[in-house]
Amino acid sequence: TTLKVDGGMTGNNLLMQFQADILDVPVVRPVVRETTALGAAYAAGLAVGFWSGLDDLRANWSADQTWTPSMPEEERTRRYADWNKAVERTYNWV
């Protein structure tokens, strides 16, 4: 029902809005954008007992920004069809 995103590209607000529009679901960016590094830190903290459990980790997550779909259905359908057409043109390229 929502797409939770992370990583460097989440800094591109236009891309995040396009994702919400083309997928027709809200896109949510967390406060901590680099969740791979955060996950490693959480795993280490769990291993040494710094965190008491997964509920502690879940409580630390919070949204920074949410983009909601605003693209009309007709435009979404057209753009998706165009994208599929472009992908199909790459079949058997090599």
C-alpha positions as a Markdown table, in Angstrom:
| # | Residue | x | y | z |
|---|---|---|---|---|
| 1 | Thr | 0.0 | 0.0 | 0.0 |
| 2 | Thr | 3.1 | 2.3 | 0.3 |
| 3 | Leu | 6.6 | 2.2 | -1.0 |
| 4 | Lys | 9.3 | 2.9 | 1.6 |
| 5 | Val | 12.5 | 4.1 | 0.0 |
| 6 | Asp | 16.0 | 4.6 | 1.0 |
| 7 | Gly | 19.4 | 5.5 | -0.4 |
| 8 | Gly | 21.0 | 8.4 | -2.3 |
| 9 | Met | 18.4 | 8.7 | -5.0 |
| 10 | Thr | 15.7 | 9.5 | -2.4 |
| 11 | Gly | 17.2 | 13.0 | -2.3 |
| 12 | Asn | 15.7 | 13.6 | -5.7 |
| 13 | Asn | 12.2 | 14.9 | -4.9 |
| 14 | Leu | 11.1 | 14.8 | -8.5 |
| 15 | Leu | 12.0 | 11.1 | -8.8 |
| 16 | Met | 10.1 | 10.3 | -5.6 |
| 17 | Gln | 7.0 | 12.1 | -6.8 |
| 18 | Phe | 7.3 | 10.3 | -10.1 |
| 19 | Gln | 7.5 | 7.0 | -8.3 |
| 20 | Ala | 4.4 | 7.8 | -6.4 |
| 21 | Asp | 2.6 | 8.8 | -9.5 |
| 22 | Ile | 3.6 | 5.9 | -11.7 |
| 23 | Leu | 3.0 | 3.3 | -9.0 |
| 24 | Asp | -0.2 | 5.0 | -7.7 |
| 25 | Val | 0.9 | 4.5 | -4.1 |
| 26 | Pro | 2.4 | 6.9 | -1.5 |
| 27 | Val | 6.2 | 6.9 | -1.3 |
| 28 | Val | 7.7 | 7.4 | 2.1 |
| 29 | Arg | 11.3 | 8.5 | 2.8 |
| 30 | Pro | 12.7 | 7.9 | 6.3 |
| 31 | Val | 14.6 | 10.4 | 8.3 |
| 32 | Val | 17.7 | 8.1 | 8.0 |
| 33 | Arg | 18.1 | 7.6 | 4.3 |
| 34 | Glu | 21.0 | 5.2 | 4.4 |
| 35 | Thr | 19.2 | 2.2 | 6.0 |
| 36 | Thr | 21.8 | -0.3 | 4.9 |
| 37 | Ala | 24.3 | 1.3 | 7.2 |
| 38 | Leu | 21.7 | 1.7 | 9.8 |
| 39 | Gly | 20.7 | -2.0 | 9.6 |
| 40 | Ala | 24.3 | -3.0 | 10.2 |
| 41 | Ala | 24.5 | -0.7 | 13.2 |
| 42 | Tyr | 21.2 | -2.2 | 14.5 |
| 43 | Ala | 22.5 | -5.7 | 14.0 |
| 44 | Ala | 25.6 | -4.9 | 16.0 |
| 45 | Gly | 23.6 | -3.2 | 18.7 |
| 46 | Leu | 21.3 | -6.3 | 19.0 |
| 47 | Ala | 24.3 | -8.6 | 19.1 |
| 48 | Val | 25.9 | -6.8 | 22.1 |
| 49 | Gly | 22.6 | -6.2 | 23.9 |
| 50 | Phe | 22.4 | -2.4 | 23.3 |
| 51 | Trp | 18.9 | -2.9 | 21.9 |
| 52 | Ser | 16.5 | -5.1 | 23.8 |
| 53 | Gly | 14.7 | -6.3 | 20.6 |
| 54 | Leu | 13.1 | -5.5 | 17.3 |
| 55 | Asp | 10.4 | -3.3 | 18.9 |
| 56 | Asp | 13.1 | -0.9 | 20.0 |
| 57 | Leu | 14.4 | -0.7 | 16.4 |
| 58 | Arg | 10.9 | -0.2 | 15.0 |
| 59 | Ala | 10.3 | 2.6 | 17.4 |
| 60 | Asn | 13.3 | 4.5 | 16.0 |
| 61 | Trp | 11.9 | 4.6 | 12.5 |
| 62 | Ser | 10.2 | 7.8 | 11.4 |
| 63 | Ala | 9.1 | 9.3 | 8.1 |
| 64 | Asp | 10.9 | 12.4 | 6.8 |
| 65 | Gln | 8.6 | 13.0 | 3.8 |
| 66 | Thr | 5.8 | 11.4 | 2.0 |
| 67 | Trp | 4.8 | 11.9 | -1.7 |
| 68 | Thr | 1.2 | 11.0 | -2.7 |
| 69 | Pro | 0.1 | 10.1 | -6.2 |
| 70 | Ser | -1.2 | 13.0 | -8.2 |
| 71 | Met | -0.9 | 11.8 | -11.8 |
| 72 | Pro | -4.2 | 11.3 | -13.7 |
| 73 | Glu | -4.9 | 7.6 | -14.5 |
| 74 | Glu | -4.9 | 8.3 | -18.2 |
| 75 | Glu | -1.4 | 9.8 | -18.1 |
| 76 | Arg | -0.2 | 7.0 | -15.9 |
| 77 | Thr | -1.5 | 4.3 | -18.3 |
| 78 | Arg | 0.1 | 6.1 | -21.3 |
| 79 | Arg | 3.5 | 6.5 | -19.6 |
| 80 | Tyr | 3.5 | 2.9 | -18.5 |
| 81 | Ala | 2.7 | 1.7 | -22.0 |
| 82 | Asp | 5.5 | 3.9 | -23.4 |
| 83 | Trp | 7.9 | 2.4 | -20.9 |
| 84 | Asn | 6.9 | -1.1 | -21.8 |
| 85 | Lys | 7.4 | -0.3 | -25.5 |
| 86 | Ala | 10.9 | 1.0 | -24.7 |
| 87 | Val | 11.8 | -2.1 | -22.7 |
| 88 | Glu | 10.4 | -4.4 | -25.5 |
| 89 | Arg | 12.7 | -2.7 | -28.0 |
| 90 | Thr | 15.7 | -3.9 | -26.0 |
| 91 | Tyr | 14.8 | -7.5 | -26.3 |
| 92 | Asn | 17.4 | -9.5 | -28.3 |
| 93 | Trp | 19.6 | -6.4 | -28.5 |
| 94 | Val | 22.7 | -8.4 | -28.5 |
